[in-house]
């Protein structure tokens, strides 16, 4: 962990459809689900604005129409994605977790006790958007650098930034 440094953290959502105005700007905010929340460990739809939010992690403003375009990010070229860059401090926190006894990565339930999940909130626009949270394109992408120069997932002749993908709802 001492040789790893976060370059960026991106929440990738598998876009399915939009009902409404696909030309109007939409803004989606991402928050962490607070530890005190009764939600977590699955996908929930909350249709009220007074739910408890944890720390703010990131935001993205976009036109839904543009989500049909293909996106090329490192080794990954995919269409129909919403990519929201998250605060690097979140990625740094993930790097500090470890696999030792009592560490967050020792097992699934321990990790879930440290991180309950993401809450997404649409704060502008004139459309209802659908995302497949169980889709193959829904994931957390962590881009990082390794001071030790370990090859990791580097493709041939690429820069020194590595990437790991974590599927969110599996």
C-alpha positions as CSV (number, residue, x, y, z in Angstrom):
1,X,0.0,0.0,0.0
2,X,2.9,2.4,0.6
3,X,3.9,2.3,-3.0
4,X,0.3,2.8,-4.4
5,X,-1.2,6.3,-5.2
6,X,-4.6,7.1,-6.5
7,X,-4.8,8.7,-9.9
8,X,-8.6,8.8,-10.0
9,X,-11.7,6.9,-9.0
10,X,-14.7,6.6,-11.3
11,X,-18.2,5.2,-10.7
12,X,-19.4,3.6,-14.0
13,X,-23.1,3.0,-14.4
14,X,-24.6,0.8,-17.2
15,X,-27.0,3.2,-18.9
16,X,-30.3,1.6,-20.1
17,X,-32.8,4.3,-21.0
18,X,-34.2,7.8,-20.6
19,X,-37.8,8.9,-20.4
20,X,-38.3,12.6,-21.0
21,X,-36.1,15.4,-22.3
22,X,-32.8,13.8,-23.4
23,X,-31.4,17.3,-24.4
24,X,-31.8,19.0,-21.1
25,X,-28.8,18.9,-18.7
26,X,-29.0,16.4,-15.9
27,X,-26.9,16.5,-12.8
28,X,-26.3,13.4,-10.7
29,X,-24.6,13.6,-7.3
30,X,-23.0,10.6,-5.6
31,X,-22.9,10.2,-1.8
32,X,-21.7,7.5,0.5
33,X,-24.5,5.7,2.3
34,X,-23.8,6.5,6.0
35,X,-22.9,3.7,8.4
36,X,-26.0,4.6,10.5
37,X,-28.3,3.9,7.5
38,X,-30.6,0.9,7.5
39,X,-30.0,0.7,3.7
40,X,-27.0,-1.1,2.1
41,X,-26.0,-4.5,0.9
42,X,-28.5,-4.4,-2.0
43,X,-30.1,-2.0,-4.4
44,X,-32.9,0.3,-3.2
45,X,-35.0,3.0,-4.8
46,X,-35.8,5.8,-2.4
47,X,-38.4,8.1,-3.7
48,X,-38.2,10.9,-1.1
49,X,-35.8,13.7,-0.7
50,X,-35.4,13.5,3.1
51,X,-33.2,10.4,3.3
52,X,-29.9,10.6,5.2
53,X,-26.9,11.2,3.0
54,X,-23.3,10.5,3.9
55,X,-20.2,12.2,2.5
56,X,-20.4,13.8,-0.9
57,X,-18.2,11.8,-3.3
58,X,-18.8,13.4,-6.8
59,X,-21.1,14.9,-9.3
60,X,-21.6,14.9,-13.1
61,X,-23.7,17.1,-15.4
62,X,-24.5,15.7,-18.8
63,X,-27.1,15.4,-21.6
64,X,-28.7,12.0,-21.5
65,X,-28.6,11.9,-25.3
66,X,-24.8,11.8,-25.1
67,X,-24.8,8.5,-23.0
68,X,-25.5,6.6,-26.3
69,X,-22.0,7.5,-27.5
70,X,-19.2,5.1,-27.0
71,X,-16.6,6.0,-24.4
72,X,-12.9,5.1,-24.6
73,X,-11.2,5.0,-21.2
74,X,-7.9,3.2,-21.0
75,X,-8.4,-0.4,-22.1
76,X,-12.2,-0.1,-22.0
77,X,-14.3,1.0,-25.0
78,X,-18.0,0.8,-24.1
79,X,-21.2,2.5,-25.1
80,X,-24.1,3.4,-22.8
81,X,-22.2,4.4,-19.7
82,X,-22.5,7.2,-17.2
83,X,-19.0,7.8,-15.7
84,X,-18.8,9.9,-12.5
85,X,-15.4,10.9,-11.1
86,X,-15.3,10.5,-7.4
87,X,-13.2,12.3,-4.9
88,X,-9.7,10.8,-4.6
89,X,-9.9,10.8,-0.8
90,X,-12.4,7.9,-1.2
91,X,-9.9,5.9,-3.2
92,X,-7.2,6.7,-0.7
93,X,-9.4,5.3,2.0
94,X,-9.9,2.1,0.0
95,X,-6.1,1.8,-0.4
96,X,-5.6,2.0,3.3
97,X,-7.8,-0.9,4.1
98,X,-5.9,-4.2,4.4
99,X,-6.4,-8.0,4.5
100,X,-5.0,-8.6,8.0
101,X,-7.1,-9.9,10.8
102,X,-9.8,-7.2,11.4
103,X,-8.9,-5.4,8.2
104,X,-11.7,-4.3,5.8
105,X,-10.7,-6.8,3.1
106,X,-10.6,-9.9,5.3
107,X,-14.2,-10.8,4.2
108,X,-17.3,-9.4,2.6
109,X,-19.2,-8.7,5.8
110,X,-16.2,-6.8,7.3
111,X,-15.9,-4.7,4.2
112,X,-19.6,-3.9,4.3
113,X,-19.2,-2.7,7.9
114,X,-16.7,-0.1,6.6
115,X,-18.5,0.9,3.4
116,X,-22.3,0.5,2.9
117,X,-22.5,1.7,-0.7
118,X,-23.4,4.6,-2.9
119,X,-26.5,6.8,-3.0
120,X,-27.2,8.6,-6.3
121,X,-29.4,11.7,-6.4
122,X,-30.6,13.5,-9.5
123,X,-30.7,17.2,-8.8
124,X,-31.6,18.7,-12.2
125,X,-33.1,17.9,-15.6
126,X,-36.4,16.9,-17.1
127,X,-35.9,13.2,-17.5
128,X,-36.1,9.9,-15.6
129,X,-33.0,7.8,-16.3
130,X,-32.6,4.1,-16.0
131,X,-29.4,2.3,-15.1
132,X,-28.7,-1.4,-14.8
133,X,-27.0,-1.7,-11.4
134,X,-26.4,-5.4,-11.9
135,X,-25.1,-4.9,-15.4
136,X,-21.6,-5.9,-16.6
137,X,-20.8,-2.3,-17.2
138,X,-21.7,-1.1,-13.7
139,X,-18.4,-1.0,-11.7
140,X,-16.0,1.1,-9.7
141,X,-12.8,1.9,-11.7
142,X,-9.8,2.7,-9.6
143,X,-6.9,4.2,-11.5
144,X,-3.6,4.2,-9.6
145,X,0.2,4.4,-9.8
146,X,2.6,1.9,-8.3
147,X,6.0,3.3,-7.3
148,X,7.5,-0.2,-7.3
149,X,6.9,-0.4,-11.1
150,X,5.0,-3.7,-10.8
151,X,3.3,-4.4,-14.2
152,X,-0.1,-5.1,-12.8
153,X,-2.8,-4.6,-15.5
154,X,-0.7,-2.4,-17.7
155,X,-1.3,-3.0,-21.4
156,X,1.8,-3.0,-23.6
157,X,3.4,0.4,-24.3
158,X,1.1,2.3,-22.0
159,X,1.6,4.9,-19.4
160,X,2.4,4.1,-15.8
161,X,-1.3,4.3,-14.6
162,X,-2.9,0.9,-13.7
163,X,-6.6,0.2,-13.4
164,X,-8.7,-2.2,-11.3
165,X,-12.4,-2.7,-11.8
166,X,-14.7,-3.8,-9.0
167,X,-18.3,-4.8,-9.9
168,X,-20.6,-3.1,-7.4
169,X,-23.7,-5.3,-7.0
170,X,-22.4,-8.8,-7.2
